[in-house]
Amino acid sequence: MGGHEAARIIWREYGVQADAIIFMVDAAARDRFEEARIVLHNLLKDDAMAEKPLVVLGNKIDKGDAASEEELRQCLALPATVGKNANGDNLVENQRAFEIFMCSVVKETGYGDAFRWVARFLR
């Protein structure tokens, strides 16, 4: 689903049918981190989405000015994630499967790991 403001109004409608949430952030667009933080935290608070595994993809790491994973985590005020080696057996009750992966769609790197990770939590 698209991330621009007009598209977000249908997220809930489609999101309840989704098996997982992939949230992509342009890691080189620091001027949009605050907007991304607000939108992401609204998703995290949505009860209809609470049990769905969630991956944040920090895209465009191929650009020299892209944020690191740690910078992105801090700017988005992200809660502790479950770990890149986690699976459904590692979670405690009511813990959301949630992780960050840095990637470059152009260079075709990083997002494969994210999709393999999220697949571990699909029921």
Biopython code that builds the backbone (N, CA, C, O; Angstrom):
import numpy as np
from Bio.PDB.StructureBuilder import StructureBuilder

atoms = [
    (1, "MET", "N", (0.846, -1.172, 0.000)),
    (1, "MET", "CA", (0.000, 0.000, 0.000)),
    (1, "MET", "C", (0.891, 1.233, 0.000)),
    (1, "MET", "O", (1.970, 1.239, 0.592)),
    (2, "GLY", "N", (0.435, 2.240, -0.651)),
    (2, "GLY", "CA", (1.190, 3.484, -0.724)),
    (2, "GLY", "C", (1.246, 4.184, 0.617)),
    (2, "GLY", "O", (0.401, 3.962, 1.484)),
    (3, "GLY", "N", (2.248, 5.030, 0.780)),
    (3, "GLY", "CA", (2.444, 5.708, 2.037)),
    (3, "GLY", "C", (2.028, 7.158, 2.070)),
    (3, "GLY", "O", (2.011, 7.781, 3.132)),
    (4, "HIS", "N", (1.688, 7.707, 0.903)),
    (4, "HIS", "CA", (1.300, 9.115, 0.929)),
    (4, "HIS", "C", (-0.017, 9.282, 1.679)),
    (4, "HIS", "O", (-0.793, 8.335, 1.808)),
    (5, "GLU", "N", (-0.256, 10.472, 2.164)),
    (5, "GLU", "CA", (-1.357, 10.727, 3.092)),
    (5, "GLU", "C", (-2.715, 10.252, 2.574)),
    (5, "GLU", "O", (-3.489, 9.667, 3.332)),
    (6, "ALA", "N", (-3.014, 10.490, 1.312)),
    (6, "ALA", "CA", (-4.314, 10.090, 0.764)),
    (6, "ALA", "C", (-4.491, 8.568, 0.785)),
    (6, "ALA", "O", (-5.604, 8.076, 0.971)),
    (7, "ALA", "N", (-3.402, 7.829, 0.595)),
    (7, "ALA", "CA", (-3.483, 6.366, 0.584)),
    (7, "ALA", "C", (-3.645, 5.787, 1.979)),
    (7, "ALA", "O", (-4.179, 4.689, 2.132)),
    (8, "ARG", "N", (-3.199, 6.500, 2.991)),
    (8, "ARG", "CA", (-3.237, 5.971, 4.359)),
    (8, "ARG", "C", (-4.643, 5.756, 4.890)),
    (8, "ARG", "O", (-4.845, 4.957, 5.804)),
    (9, "ILE", "N", (-5.611, 6.456, 4.332)),
    (9, "ILE", "CA", (-6.977, 6.313, 4.844)),
    (9, "ILE", "C", (-7.543, 4.919, 4.581)),
    (9, "ILE", "O", (-8.486, 4.506, 5.256)),
    (10, "ILE", "N", (-6.992, 4.191, 3.619)),
    (10, "ILE", "CA", (-7.485, 2.834, 3.343)),
    (10, "ILE", "C", (-6.638, 1.750, 4.010)),
    (10, "ILE", "O", (-6.957, 0.567, 3.896)),
    (11, "TRP", "N", (-5.573, 2.134, 4.697)),
    (11, "TRP", "CA", (-4.707, 1.144, 5.331)),
    (11, "TRP", "C", (-5.468, 0.229, 6.258)),
    (11, "TRP", "O", (-5.290, -0.988, 6.216)),
    (12, "ARG", "N", (-6.306, 0.792, 7.086)),
    (12, "ARG", "CA", (-7.021, -0.025, 8.069)),
    (12, "ARG", "C", (-7.915, -1.049, 7.371)),
    (12, "ARG", "O", (-8.002, -2.204, 7.788)),
    (13, "GLU", "N", (-8.569, -0.609, 6.311)),
    (13, "GLU", "CA", (-9.458, -1.502, 5.559)),
    (13, "GLU", "C", (-8.698, -2.708, 5.013)),
    (13, "GLU", "O", (-9.170, -3.841, 5.110)),
    (14, "TYR", "N", (-7.541, -2.466, 4.449)),
    (14, "TYR", "CA", (-6.751, -3.555, 3.884)),
    (14, "TYR", "C", (-5.874, -4.225, 4.940)),
    (14, "TYR", "O", (-5.592, -5.420, 4.854)),
    (15, "GLY", "N", (-5.451, -3.457, 5.923)),
    (15, "GLY", "CA", (-4.540, -3.968, 6.935)),
    (15, "GLY", "C", (-5.099, -5.106, 7.755)),
    (15, "GLY", "O", (-4.357, -6.014, 8.130)),
    (16, "VAL", "N", (-6.389, -5.083, 8.045)),
    (16, "VAL", "CA", (-6.964, -6.164, 8.843)),
    (16, "VAL", "C", (-6.929, -7.482, 8.082)),
    (16, "VAL", "O", (-6.976, -8.545, 8.702)),
    (17, "GLN", "N", (-6.848, -7.440, 6.764)),
    (17, "GLN", "CA", (-6.769, -8.645, 5.950)),
    (17, "GLN", "C", (-5.331, -9.097, 5.714)),
    (17, "GLN", "O", (-5.095, -10.221, 5.271)),
    (18, "ALA", "N", (-4.376, -8.225, 6.009)),
    (18, "ALA", "CA", (-2.966, -8.526, 5.758)),
    (18, "ALA", "C", (-2.423, -9.511, 6.789)),
    (18, "ALA", "O", (-2.910, -9.574, 7.918)),
    (19, "ASP", "N", (-1.425, -10.269, 6.395)),
    (19, "ASP", "CA", (-0.762, -11.202, 7.302)),
    (19, "ASP", "C", (0.414, -10.565, 8.027)),
    (19, "ASP", "O", (0.820, -11.032, 9.092)),
    (20, "ALA", "N", (0.958, -9.502, 7.454)),
    (20, "ALA", "CA", (2.116, -8.815, 8.035)),
    (20, "ALA", "C", (2.118, -7.377, 7.531)),
    (20, "ALA", "O", (1.410, -7.028, 6.586)),
    (21, "ILE", "N", (2.925, -6.556, 8.182)),
    (21, "ILE", "CA", (3.060, -5.164, 7.781)),
    (21, "ILE", "C", (4.517, -4.903, 7.444)),
    (21, "ILE", "O", (5.413, -5.187, 8.238)),
    (22, "ILE", "N", (4.740, -4.358, 6.254)),
    (22, "ILE", "CA", (6.063, -3.928, 5.832)),
    (22, "ILE", "C", (5.996, -2.414, 5.717)),
    (22, "ILE", "O", (5.231, -1.885, 4.911)),
    (23, "PHE", "N", (6.783, -1.720, 6.511)),
    (23, "PHE", "CA", (6.765, -0.260, 6.568)),
    (23, "PHE", "C", (8.106, 0.244, 6.049)),
    (23, "PHE", "O", (9.128, 0.083, 6.716)),
    (24, "MET", "N", (8.110, 0.848, 4.877)),
    (24, "MET", "CA", (9.356, 1.296, 4.260)),
    (24, "MET", "C", (9.569, 2.783, 4.506)),
    (24, "MET", "O", (8.665, 3.601, 4.337)),
    (25, "VAL", "N", (10.795, 3.107, 4.911)),
    (25, "VAL", "CA", (11.198, 4.484, 5.176)),
    (25, "VAL", "C", (12.389, 4.808, 4.278)),
    (25, "VAL", "O", (13.307, 3.999, 4.142)),
    (26, "ASP", "N", (12.370, 5.976, 3.675)),
    (26, "ASP", "CA", (13.513, 6.458, 2.905)),
    (26, "ASP", "C", (14.573, 6.893, 3.903)),
    (26, "ASP", "O", (14.442, 7.948, 4.523)),
    (27, "ALA", "N", (15.613, 6.100, 4.066)),
    (27, "ALA", "CA", (16.647, 6.367, 5.069)),
    (27, "ALA", "C", (17.502, 7.578, 4.723)),
    (27, "ALA", "O", (18.296, 8.027, 5.550)),
    (28, "ALA", "N", (17.353, 8.109, 3.528)),
    (28, "ALA", "CA", (18.104, 9.299, 3.133)),
    (28, "ALA", "C", (17.267, 10.574, 3.235)),
    (28, "ALA", "O", (17.773, 11.666, 2.976)),
    (29, "ALA", "N", (16.004, 10.447, 3.607)),
    (29, "ALA", "CA", (15.101, 11.604, 3.687)),
    (29, "ALA", "C", (14.842, 11.957, 5.148)),
    (29, "ALA", "O", (13.735, 11.767, 5.653)),
    (30, "ARG", "N", (15.849, 12.462, 5.811)),
    (30, "ARG", "CA", (15.719, 12.786, 7.238)),
    (30, "ARG", "C", (14.603, 13.786, 7.508)),
    (30, "ARG", "O", (14.023, 13.788, 8.594)),
    (31, "ASP", "N", (14.302, 14.627, 6.541)),
    (31, "ASP", "CA", (13.240, 15.613, 6.719)),
    (31, "ASP", "C", (11.857, 14.966, 6.820)),
    (31, "ASP", "O", (10.892, 15.634, 7.191)),
    (32, "ARG", "N", (11.750, 13.683, 6.497)),
    (32, "ARG", "CA", (10.465, 12.981, 6.582)),
    (32, "ARG", "C", (10.417, 11.975, 7.733)),
    (32, "ARG", "O", (9.412, 11.286, 7.904)),
    (33, "PHE", "N", (11.476, 11.883, 8.514)),
    (33, "PHE", "CA", (11.511, 10.930, 9.628)),
    (33, "PHE", "C", (10.414, 11.208, 10.646)),
    (33, "PHE", "O", (9.804, 10.273, 11.164)),
    (34, "GLU", "N", (10.156, 12.458, 10.936)),
    (34, "GLU", "CA", (9.126, 12.789, 11.927)),
    (34, "GLU", "C", (7.752, 12.319, 11.448)),
    (34, "GLU", "O", (6.989, 11.743, 12.223)),
    (35, "GLU", "N", (7.442, 12.558, 10.196)),
    (35, "GLU", "CA", (6.171, 12.086, 9.630)),
    (35, "GLU", "C", (6.107, 10.565, 9.688)),
    (35, "GLU", "O", (5.078, 10.001, 10.062)),
    (36, "ALA", "N", (7.196, 9.897, 9.321)),
    (36, "ALA", "CA", (7.243, 8.435, 9.367)),
    (36, "ALA", "C", (7.059, 7.934, 10.794)),
    (36, "ALA", "O", (6.376, 6.934, 11.016)),
    (37, "ARG", "N", (7.667, 8.624, 11.771)),
    (37, "ARG", "CA", (7.535, 8.225, 13.176)),
    (37, "ARG", "C", (6.081, 8.285, 13.623)),
    (37, "ARG", "O", (5.592, 7.361, 14.274)),
    (38, "ILE", "N", (5.397, 9.348, 13.284)),
    (38, "ILE", "CA", (3.994, 9.506, 13.679)),
    (38, "ILE", "C", (3.130, 8.429, 13.043)),
    (38, "ILE", "O", (2.314, 7.805, 13.721)),
    (39, "VAL", "N", (3.301, 8.209, 11.759)),
    (39, "VAL", "CA", (2.503, 7.206, 11.046)),
    (39, "VAL", "C", (2.782, 5.807, 11.594)),
    (39, "VAL", "O", (1.854, 5.030, 11.818)),
    (40, "LEU", "N", (4.051, 5.489, 11.809)),
    (40, "LEU", "CA", (4.419, 4.172, 12.336)),
    (40, "LEU", "C", (3.834, 3.948, 13.722)),
    (40, "LEU", "O", (3.292, 2.877, 13.996)),
    (41, "HIS", "N", (3.934, 4.926, 14.589)),
    (41, "HIS", "CA", (3.414, 4.762, 15.949)),
    (41, "HIS", "C", (1.888, 4.648, 15.960)),
    (41, "HIS", "O", (1.326, 3.973, 16.821)),
    (42, "ASN", "N", (1.228, 5.292, 15.026)),
    (42, "ASN", "CA", (-0.224, 5.101, 14.899)),
    (42, "ASN", "C", (-0.539, 3.665, 14.493)),
    (42, "ASN", "O", (-1.512, 3.087, 14.977)),
    (43, "LEU", "N", (0.267, 3.088, 13.613)),
    (43, "LEU", "CA", (0.092, 1.680, 13.244)),
    (43, "LEU", "C", (0.334, 0.770, 14.446)),
    (43, "LEU", "O", (-0.411, -0.184, 14.671)),
    (44, "LEU", "N", (1.372, 1.069, 15.210)),
    (44, "LEU", "CA", (1.701, 0.230, 16.362)),
    (44, "LEU", "C", (0.615, 0.259, 17.428)),
    (44, "LEU", "O", (0.452, -0.709, 18.170)),
    (45, "LYS", "N", (-0.129, 1.359, 17.512)),
    (45, "LYS", "CA", (-1.196, 1.491, 18.506)),
    (45, "LYS", "C", (-2.524, 0.908, 18.039)),
    (45, "LYS", "O", (-3.444, 0.754, 18.842)),
    (46, "ASP", "N", (-2.637, 0.585, 16.766)),
    (46, "ASP", "CA", (-3.889, 0.106, 16.198)),
    (46, "ASP", "C", (-4.144, -1.342, 16.634)),
    (46, "ASP", "O", (-3.396, -2.244, 16.257)),
    (47, "ASP", "N", (-5.192, -1.560, 17.421)),
    (47, "ASP", "CA", (-5.507, -2.897, 17.932)),
    (47, "ASP", "C", (-5.737, -3.916, 16.820)),
    (47, "ASP", "O", (-5.422, -5.094, 16.987)),
    (48, "ALA", "N", (-6.278, -3.477, 15.695)),
    (48, "ALA", "CA", (-6.555, -4.387, 14.581)),
    (48, "ALA", "C", (-5.265, -4.917, 13.957)),
    (48, "ALA", "O", (-5.280, -5.940, 13.272)),
    (49, "MET", "N", (-4.165, -4.232, 14.188)),
    (49, "MET", "CA", (-2.882, -4.632, 13.602)),
    (49, "MET", "C", (-1.934, -5.237, 14.638)),
    (49, "MET", "O", (-0.817, -5.624, 14.293)),
    (50, "ALA", "N", (-2.352, -5.323, 15.879)),
    (50, "ALA", "CA", (-1.463, -5.653, 16.992)),
    (50, "ALA", "C", (-0.778, -7.005, 16.879)),
    (50, "ALA", "O", (0.357, -7.147, 17.335)),
    (51, "GLU", "N", (-1.411, -7.984, 16.300)),
    (51, "GLU", "CA", (-0.823, -9.321, 16.254)),
    (51, "GLU", "C", (-0.050, -9.591, 14.972)),
    (51, "GLU", "O", (0.492, -10.681, 14.792)),
    (52, "LYS", "N", (0.003, -8.623, 14.092)),
    (52, "LYS", "CA", (0.674, -8.826, 12.805)),
    (52, "LYS", "C", (2.168, -8.521, 12.926)),
    (52, "LYS", "O", (2.549, -7.489, 13.478)),
    (53, "PRO", "N", (3.010, -9.413, 12.415)),
    (53, "PRO", "CA", (4.440, -9.099, 12.428)),
    (53, "PRO", "C", (4.688, -7.838, 11.609)),
    (53, "PRO", "O", (4.028, -7.596, 10.599)),
    (54, "LEU", "N", (5.646, -7.044, 12.062)),
    (54, "LEU", "CA", (5.924, -5.766, 11.418)),
    (54, "LEU", "C", (7.408, -5.621, 11.155)),
    (54, "LEU", "O", (8.233, -5.833, 12.043)),
    (55, "VAL", "N", (7.740, -5.258, 9.932)),
    (55, "VAL", "CA", (9.118, -4.993, 9.531)),
    (55, "VAL", "C", (9.213, -3.549, 9.074)),
    (55, "VAL", "O", (8.394, -3.078, 8.284)),
    (56, "VAL", "N", (10.217, -2.855, 9.577)),
    (56, "VAL", "CA", (10.544, -1.529, 9.053)),
    (56, "VAL", "C", (11.737, -1.718, 8.138)),
    (56, "VAL", "O", (12.773, -2.238, 8.550)),
    (57, "LEU", "N", (11.585, -1.290, 6.891)),
    (57, "LEU", "CA", (12.681, -1.320, 5.932)),
    (57, "LEU", "C", (13.240, 0.086, 5.798)),
    (57, "LEU", "O", (12.533, 1.003, 5.382)),
    (58, "GLY", "N", (14.501, 0.256, 6.148)),
    (58, "GLY", "CA", (15.189, 1.526, 5.917)),
    (58, "GLY", "C", (15.818, 1.451, 4.542)),
    (58, "GLY", "O", (16.899, 0.884, 4.382)),
    (59, "ASN", "N", (15.158, 2.011, 3.559)),
    (59, "ASN", "CA", (15.588, 1.903, 2.160)),
    (59, "ASN", "C", (16.590, 3.005, 1.784)),
    (59, "ASN", "O", (16.749, 4.005, 2.483)),
    (60, "LYS", "N", (17.234, 2.778, 0.683)),
    (60, "LYS", "CA", (18.184, 3.710, 0.045)),
    (60, "LYS", "C", (19.507, 3.799, 0.792)),
    (60, "LYS", "O", (20.135, 4.857, 0.840)),
    (61, "ILE", "N", (19.929, 2.668, 1.379)),
    (61, "ILE", "CA", (21.230, 2.664, 2.048)),
    (61, "ILE", "C", (22.374, 2.783, 1.053)),
    (61, "ILE", "O", (23.524, 2.966, 1.452)),
    (62, "ASP", "N", (22.073, 2.681, -0.239)),
    (62, "ASP", "CA", (23.082, 2.860, -1.270)),
    (62, "ASP", "C", (23.486, 4.326, -1.416)),
    (62, "ASP", "O", (24.509, 4.629, -2.030)),
    (63, "LYS", "N", (22.691, 5.236, -0.856)),
    (63, "LYS", "CA", (23.027, 6.662, -0.890)),
    (63, "LYS", "C", (23.973, 6.985, 0.259)),
    (63, "LYS", "O", (23.779, 6.508, 1.377)),
    (64, "GLY", "N", (24.966, 7.769, -0.003)),
    (64, "GLY", "CA", (25.981, 8.096, 0.994)),
    (64, "GLY", "C", (25.448, 8.810, 2.221)),
    (64, "GLY", "O", (26.046, 8.728, 3.294)),
    (65, "ASP", "N", (24.327, 9.512, 2.076)),
    (65, "ASP", "CA", (23.789, 10.275, 3.204)),
    (65, "ASP", "C", (22.670, 9.540, 3.939)),
    (65, "ASP", "O", (21.967, 10.146, 4.748)),
    (66, "ALA", "N", (22.496, 8.270, 3.676)),
    (66, "ALA", "CA", (21.434, 7.501, 4.333)),
    (66, "ALA", "C", (21.745, 7.304, 5.813)),
    (66, "ALA", "O", (22.905, 7.173, 6.205)),
    (67, "ALA", "N", (20.702, 7.285, 6.621)),
    (67, "ALA", "CA", (20.837, 7.044, 8.061)),
    (67, "ALA", "C", (21.264, 5.598, 8.292)),
    (67, "ALA", "O", (20.973, 4.708, 7.493)),
    (68, "SER", "N", (21.950, 5.394, 9.388)),
    (68, "SER", "CA", (22.287, 4.039, 9.816)),
    (68, "SER", "C", (21.053, 3.423, 10.474)),
    (68, "SER", "O", (20.071, 4.117, 10.738)),
    (69, "GLU", "N", (21.108, 2.129, 10.734)),
    (69, "GLU", "CA", (19.999, 1.477, 11.424)),
    (69, "GLU", "C", (19.776, 2.105, 12.806)),
    (69, "GLU", "O", (18.636, 2.343, 13.202)),
    (70, "GLU", "N", (20.838, 2.366, 13.518)),
    (70, "GLU", "CA", (20.706, 2.948, 14.855)),
    (70, "GLU", "C", (20.113, 4.361, 14.790)),
    (70, "GLU", "O", (19.253, 4.707, 15.600)),
    (71, "GLU", "N", (20.563, 5.171, 13.840)),
    (71, "GLU", "CA", (20.001, 6.521, 13.700)),
    (71, "GLU", "C", (18.522, 6.451, 13.357)),
    (71, "GLU", "O", (17.716, 7.193, 13.917)),
    (72, "LEU", "N", (18.168, 5.571, 12.448)),
    (72, "LEU", "CA", (16.765, 5.424, 12.069)),
    (72, "LEU", "C", (15.930, 4.974, 13.265)),
    (72, "LEU", "O", (14.839, 5.497, 13.495)),
    (73, "ARG", "N", (16.433, 4.020, 14.017)),
    (73, "ARG", "CA", (15.745, 3.531, 15.216)),
    (73, "ARG", "C", (15.496, 4.689, 16.192)),
    (73, "ARG", "O", (14.397, 4.820, 16.729)),
    (74, "GLN", "N", (16.497, 5.513, 16.416)),
    (74, "GLN", "CA", (16.358, 6.640, 17.341)),
    (74, "GLN", "C", (15.393, 7.687, 16.803)),
    (74, "GLN", "O", (14.530, 8.163, 17.541)),
    (75, "CYS", "N", (15.522, 8.051, 15.541)),
    (75, "CYS", "CA", (14.662, 9.088, 14.957)),
    (75, "CYS", "C", (13.195, 8.657, 14.909)),
    (75, "CYS", "O", (12.296, 9.487, 15.043)),
    (76, "LEU", "N", (12.959, 7.376, 14.720)),
    (76, "LEU", "CA", (11.588, 6.873, 14.672)),
    (76, "LEU", "C", (11.069, 6.492, 16.057)),
    (76, "LEU", "O", (9.923, 6.067, 16.202)),
    (77, "ALA", "N", (11.918, 6.646, 17.073)),
    (77, "ALA", "CA", (11.550, 6.304, 18.454)),
    (77, "ALA", "C", (10.940, 4.906, 18.519)),
    (77, "ALA", "O", (9.842, 4.707, 19.040)),
    (78, "LEU", "N", (11.679, 3.958, 17.980)),
    (78, "LEU", "CA", (11.180, 2.590, 17.895)),
    (78, "LEU", "C", (11.410, 1.825, 19.178)),
    (78, "LEU", "O", (12.446, 1.979, 19.825)),
    (79, "PRO", "N", (10.438, 0.991, 19.551)),
    (79, "PRO", "CA", (10.623, 0.145, 20.735)),
    (79, "PRO", "C", (11.676, -0.923, 20.440)),
    (79, "PRO", "O", (12.094, -1.103, 19.297)),
    (80, "ALA", "N", (12.082, -1.607, 21.462)),
    (80, "ALA", "CA", (13.033, -2.700, 21.279)),
    (80, "ALA", "C", (12.435, -3.725, 20.331)),
    (80, "ALA", "O", (11.253, -4.057, 20.423)),
    (81, "THR", "N", (13.242, -4.213, 19.440)),
    (81, "THR", "CA", (12.777, -5.220, 18.494)),
    (81, "THR", "C", (13.096, -6.608, 19.029)),
    (81, "THR", "O", (13.813, -6.753, 20.019)),
    (82, "VAL", "N", (12.558, -7.620, 18.369)),
    (82, "VAL", "CA", (12.707, -8.977, 18.890)),
    (82, "VAL", "C", (13.999, -9.653, 18.466)),
    (82, "VAL", "O", (14.353, -10.695, 19.017)),
    (83, "GLY", "N", (14.705, -9.090, 17.510)),
    (83, "GLY", "CA", (15.970, -9.661, 17.065)),
    (83, "GLY", "C", (15.852, -10.321, 15.709)),
    (83, "GLY", "O", (14.813, -10.880, 15.357)),
    (84, "LYS", "N", (16.910, -10.248, 14.973)),
    (84, "LYS", "CA", (16.910, -10.776, 13.610)),
    (84, "LYS", "C", (16.953, -12.306, 13.574)),
    (84, "LYS", "O", (16.702, -12.906, 12.529)),
    (85, "ASN", "N", (17.269, -12.936, 14.702)),
    (85, "ASN", "CA", (17.278, -14.399, 14.765)),
    (85, "ASN", "C", (16.028, -14.967, 15.427)),
    (85, "ASN", "O", (15.913, -16.177, 15.623)),
    (86, "ALA", "N", (15.099, -14.089, 15.766)),
    (86, "ALA", "CA", (13.888, -14.531, 16.471)),
    (86, "ALA", "C", (12.971, -15.328, 15.552)),
    (86, "ALA", "O", (13.043, -15.238, 14.327)),
    (87, "ASN", "N", (12.113, -16.104, 16.186)),
    (87, "ASN", "CA", (11.025, -16.785, 15.493)),
    (87, "ASN", "C", (9.839, -16.817, 16.452)),
    (87, "ASN", "O", (9.937, -16.309, 17.569)),
    (88, "GLY", "N", (8.745, -17.393, 16.040)),
    (88, "GLY", "CA", (7.544, -17.414, 16.871)),
    (88, "GLY", "C", (7.751, -18.056, 18.230)),
    (88, "GLY", "O", (7.050, -17.719, 19.184)),
    (89, "ASP", "N", (8.704, -18.976, 18.335)),
    (89, "ASP", "CA", (8.962, -19.651, 19.617)),
    (89, "ASP", "C", (9.688, -18.754, 20.618)),
    (89, "ASP", "O", (9.647, -19.009, 21.821)),
    (90, "ASN", "N", (10.354, -17.700, 20.125)),
    (90, "ASN", "CA", (11.123, -16.813, 20.999)),
    (90, "ASN", "C", (10.273, -15.721, 21.651)),
    (90, "ASN", "O", (10.731, -15.070, 22.590)),
    (91, "LEU", "N", (9.073, -15.515, 21.182)),
    (91, "LEU", "CA", (8.265, -14.401, 21.667)),
    (91, "LEU", "C", (7.575, -14.750, 22.980)),
    (91, "LEU", "O", (7.142, -15.881, 23.197)),
    (92, "VAL", "N", (7.488, -13.763, 23.834)),
    (92, "VAL", "CA", (6.695, -13.930, 25.045)),
    (92, "VAL", "C", (5.256, -13.558, 24.701)),
    (92, "VAL", "O", (4.997, -12.925, 23.677)),
    (93, "GLU", "N", (4.336, -13.949, 25.551)),
    (93, "GLU", "CA", (2.924, -13.688, 25.283)),
    (93, "GLU", "C", (2.670, -12.200, 25.053)),
    (93, "GLU", "O", (3.175, -11.347, 25.783)),
    (94, "ASN", "N", (1.887, -11.915, 24.037)),
    (94, "ASN", "CA", (1.501, -10.553, 23.656)),
    (94, "ASN", "C", (2.660, -9.708, 23.133)),
    (94, "ASN", "O", (2.534, -8.486, 23.058)),
    (95, "GLN", "N", (3.772, -10.316, 22.773)),
    (95, "GLN", "CA", (4.880, -9.575, 22.189)),
    (95, "GLN", "C", (4.728, -9.561, 20.675)),
    (95, "GLN", "O", (4.511, -10.603, 20.057)),
    (96, "ARG", "N", (4.840, -8.407, 20.093)),
    (96, "ARG", "CA", (4.724, -8.276, 18.639)),
    (96, "ARG", "C", (6.054, -8.646, 17.989)),
    (96, "ARG", "O", (7.119, -8.252, 18.464)),
    (97, "ALA", "N", (5.981, -9.395, 16.916)),
    (97, "ALA", "CA", (7.156, -9.668, 16.094)),
    (97, "ALA", "C", (7.458, -8.385, 15.328)),
    (97, "ALA", "O", (6.667, -7.967, 14.483)),
    (98, "PHE", "N", (8.589, -7.764, 15.615)),
    (98, "PHE", "CA", (8.906, -6.440, 15.096)),
    (98, "PHE", "C", (10.415, -6.337, 14.912)),
    (98, "PHE", "O", (11.179, -6.643, 15.827)),
    (99, "GLU", "N", (10.843, -5.906, 13.727)),
    (99, "GLU", "CA", (12.276, -5.786, 13.475)),
    (99, "GLU", "C", (12.537, -4.739, 12.394)),
    (99, "GLU", "O", (11.650, -4.383, 11.618)),
    (100, "ILE", "N", (13.776, -4.260, 12.366)),
    (100, "ILE", "CA", (14.231, -3.275, 11.385)),
    (100, "ILE", "C", (15.280, -3.933, 10.494)),
    (100, "ILE", "O", (16.155, -4.656, 10.971)),
    (101, "PHE", "N", (15.178, -3.675, 9.212)),
    (101, "PHE", "CA", (16.181, -4.130, 8.251)),
    (101, "PHE", "C", (16.527, -2.967, 7.341)),
    (101, "PHE", "O", (15.639, -2.264, 6.859)),
    (102, "MET", "N", (17.788, -2.766, 7.110)),
    (102, "MET", "CA", (18.233, -1.737, 6.188)),
    (102, "MET", "C", (18.383, -2.387, 4.819)),
    (102, "MET", "O", (18.827, -3.529, 4.703)),
    (103, "CYS", "N", (18.007, -1.640, 3.788)),
    (103, "CYS", "CA", (18.009, -2.249, 2.462)),
    (103, "CYS", "C", (18.254, -1.214, 1.371)),
    (103, "CYS", "O", (18.263, -0.006, 1.612)),
    (104, "SER", "N", (18.449, -1.721, 0.190)),
    (104, "SER", "CA", (18.497, -0.909, -1.017)),
    (104, "SER", "C", (17.733, -1.667, -2.086)),
    (104, "SER", "O", (18.187, -2.705, -2.568)),
    (105, "VAL", "N", (16.589, -1.151, -2.451)),
    (105, "VAL", "CA", (15.805, -1.792, -3.498)),
    (105, "VAL", "C", (16.568, -1.716, -4.813)),
    (105, "VAL", "O", (16.568, -2.672, -5.589)),
    (106, "VAL", "N", (17.221, -0.580, -5.068)),
    (106, "VAL", "CA", (17.978, -0.395, -6.308)),
    (106, "VAL", "C", (19.123, -1.400, -6.412)),
    (106, "VAL", "O", (19.357, -1.967, -7.479)),
    (107, "LYS", "N", (19.832, -1.620, -5.315)),
    (107, "LYS", "CA", (20.967, -2.555, -5.298)),
    (107, "LYS", "C", (20.538, -3.988, -4.985)),
    (107, "LYS", "O", (21.365, -4.899, -4.943)),
    (108, "GLU", "N", (19.223, -4.175, -4.764)),
    (108, "GLU", "CA", (18.662, -5.495, -4.481)),
    (108, "GLU", "C", (19.340, -6.166, -3.280)),
    (108, "GLU", "O", (19.800, -7.305, -3.365)),
    (109, "THR", "N", (19.391, -5.440, -2.172)),
    (109, "THR", "CA", (20.029, -5.974, -0.987)),
    (109, "THR", "C", (19.233, -5.635, 0.269)),
    (109, "THR", "O", (18.650, -4.556, 0.375)),
    (110, "GLY", "N", (19.217, -6.571, 1.222)),
    (110, "GLY", "CA", (18.615, -6.326, 2.527)),
    (110, "GLY", "C", (17.162, -6.719, 2.669)),
    (110, "GLY", "O", (16.776, -7.262, 3.704)),
    (111, "TYR", "N", (16.359, -6.469, 1.681)),
    (111, "TYR", "CA", (14.927, -6.743, 1.843)),
    (111, "TYR", "C", (14.613, -8.229, 1.799)),
    (111, "TYR", "O", (13.600, -8.647, 2.360)),
    (112, "GLY", "N", (15.428, -9.028, 1.166)),
    (112, "GLY", "CA", (15.225, -10.474, 1.160)),
    (112, "GLY", "C", (15.305, -11.037, 2.569)),
    (112, "GLY", "O", (14.507, -11.893, 2.951)),
    (113, "ASP", "N", (16.277, -10.549, 3.343)),
    (113, "ASP", "CA", (16.404, -10.966, 4.738)),
    (113, "ASP", "C", (15.149, -10.587, 5.525)),
    (113, "ASP", "O", (14.677, -11.352, 6.366)),
    (114, "ALA", "N", (14.623, -9.412, 5.244)),
    (114, "ALA", "CA", (13.416, -8.950, 5.945)),
    (114, "ALA", "C", (12.221, -9.844, 5.638)),
    (114, "ALA", "O", (11.461, -10.195, 6.541)),
    (115, "PHE", "N", (12.052, -10.211, 4.389)),
    (115, "PHE", "CA", (10.912, -11.049, 4.020)),
    (115, "PHE", "C", (11.071, -12.473, 4.555)),
    (115, "PHE", "O", (10.086, -13.097, 4.950)),
    (116, "ARG", "N", (12.296, -12.990, 4.573)),
    (116, "ARG", "CA", (12.517, -14.309, 5.181)),
    (116, "ARG", "C", (12.233, -14.256, 6.676)),
    (116, "ARG", "O", (11.679, -15.200, 7.240)),
    (117, "TRP", "N", (12.615, -13.143, 7.324)),
    (117, "TRP", "CA", (12.361, -12.975, 8.754)),
    (117, "TRP", "C", (10.869, -12.968, 9.038)),
    (117, "TRP", "O", (10.395, -13.706, 9.902)),
    (118, "VAL", "N", (10.135, -12.147, 8.324)),
    (118, "VAL", "CA", (8.687, -12.024, 8.591)),
    (118, "VAL", "C", (7.963, -13.335, 8.289)),
    (118, "VAL", "O", (6.946, -13.637, 8.914)),
    (119, "ALA", "N", (8.474, -14.111, 7.340)),
    (119, "ALA", "CA", (7.838, -15.389, 7.002)),
    (119, "ALA", "C", (7.851, -16.355, 8.189)),
    (119, "ALA", "O", (6.985, -17.226, 8.275)),
    (120, "ARG", "N", (8.805, -16.220, 9.096)),
    (120, "ARG", "CA", (8.875, -17.091, 10.279)),
    (120, "ARG", "C", (7.670, -16.914, 11.211)),
    (120, "ARG", "O", (7.364, -17.797, 12.012)),
    (121, "PHE", "N", (6.998, -15.778, 11.100)),
    (121, "PHE", "CA", (5.904, -15.446, 12.021)),
    (121, "PHE", "C", (4.528, -15.599, 11.412)),
    (121, "PHE", "O", (3.523, -15.387, 12.090)),
    (122, "LEU", "N", (4.468, -15.961, 10.153)),
    (122, "LEU", "CA", (3.160, -16.098, 9.495)),
    (122, "LEU", "C", (2.532, -17.408, 9.907)),
    (122, "LEU", "O", (3.194, -18.444, 9.979)),
    (123, "ARG", "N", (1.245, -17.343, 10.176)),
    (123, "ARG", "CA", (0.512, -18.533, 10.641)),
    (123, "ARG", "C", (-0.342, -19.078, 9.541)),
    (123, "ARG", "O", (-1.034, -20.077, 9.734)),
]
sb = StructureBuilder()
sb.init_structure("model")
sb.init_model(0)
sb.init_chain("A")
sb.init_seg("    ")
for serial, (resi, resn, name, xyz) in enumerate(atoms, 1):
    if name == "N":
        sb.init_residue(resn, " ", resi, " ")
    sb.init_atom(name, np.array(xyz, "f"), 0.0, 1.0, " ", f" {name:<3s}", serial, name[0])
structure = sb.get_structure()
